[in-house]
Amino acid sequence: MTAKCCREAVDQLVSAHGTTSLADWNRMQRLWRDVHVASHHAITEWQVNLEISRKLRCCGIEPNITPLI
C-alpha cells in the first residue's frame, strides 16, 4: 500500500510538472522510473505473496522464504 501511495504521489508531481519531467536530463524522470520499478517489485505486491503462500500451504508445503515476502 505504501509503495502504491508513493507511486501515485510521484505521478501527481510528474503530471503537474509536465512532459519535460520525463526528459532524460531531468532528475524527476529518474525518480519516476525508480519509484515505478520499486513499487512493482514482488516484495511490495502483497497479493502476489499471499497467492504464493496459499498455493504452497494448499500442497502441504511450508514456504521456505523470507518472512518479508
C-alpha positions as a printed NumPy array, in Angstrom:
array([[  0.   ,   0.   ,   0.   ],
       [  2.824,   2.406,   0.852],
       [  4.547,   1.718,  -2.458],
       [  1.32 ,   2.427,  -4.324],
       [  0.851,   5.73 ,  -2.466],
       [  4.43 ,   6.769,  -3.273],
       [  3.915,   5.888,  -6.927],
       [  0.696,   7.92 ,  -7.055],
       [  2.386,  10.908,  -5.392],
       [  5.244,  10.874,  -7.897],
       [  2.737,  10.529, -10.743],
       [  0.979,  13.674,  -9.491],
       [  4.284,  15.546,  -9.363],
       [  5.157,  14.486, -12.899],
       [  1.68 ,  15.41 , -14.107],
       [  1.95 ,  18.86 , -12.542],
       [  5.44 ,  19.407, -13.946],
       [  4.515,  18.414, -17.489],
       [  6.198,  16.351, -20.168],
       [  9.658,  17.834, -19.568],
       [  9.736,  15.938, -16.281],
       [ 10.267,  12.755, -18.298],
       [ 13.172,  14.104, -20.344],
       [ 16.47 ,  12.233, -19.939],
       [ 18.198,  15.261, -18.418],
       [ 15.518,  15.86 , -15.795],
       [ 16.067,  14.391, -12.316],
       [ 12.34 ,  13.814, -11.942],
       [ 12.477,  11.242, -14.755],
       [ 14.902,   9.173, -12.713],
       [ 12.71 ,   9.491,  -9.613],
       [  9.619,   8.482, -11.611],
       [ 11.363,   5.464, -13.111],
       [ 12.876,   4.287,  -9.819],
       [  9.597,   4.602,  -7.904],
       [  7.684,   2.733, -10.605],
       [ 10.208,  -0.1  , -10.729],
       [ 10.409,  -0.409,  -6.944],
       [  6.647,  -0.272,  -6.459],
       [  6.141,  -3.15 ,  -8.884],
       [  8.693,  -5.379,  -7.175],
       [  7.317,  -8.652,  -5.823],
       [  8.063,  -7.723,  -2.22 ],
       [  5.666,  -4.747,  -2.455],
       [  2.833,  -6.72 ,  -4.062],
       [  1.094,  -8.389,  -1.106],
       [ -1.493, -10.05 ,  -3.374],
       [  1.234, -11.967,  -5.186],
       [  2.852, -13.027,  -1.93 ],
       [ -0.479, -14.136,  -0.465],
       [ -1.264, -16.25 ,  -3.53 ],
       [  2.123, -17.966,  -3.459],
       [  1.785, -18.683,   0.251],
       [ -1.727, -20.125,  -0.142],
       [ -0.714, -22.354,  -3.038],
       [  2.238, -23.731,  -1.096],
       [  0.185, -24.39 ,   2.034],
       [ -2.579, -25.998,  -0.036],
       [  0.001, -28.539,  -1.197],
       [  1.244, -29.075,   2.344],
       [  4.48 , -27.225,   1.722],
       [  5.632, -24.695,   4.28 ],
       [  7.144, -21.692,   2.458],
       [ 10.914, -21.638,   2.78 ],
       [ 11.315, -17.968,   2.037],
       [ 11.989, -14.801,   3.983],
       [  9.092, -13.54 ,   6.12 ],
       [  9.304, -10.243,   4.214],
       [  7.823, -11.897,   1.126]])
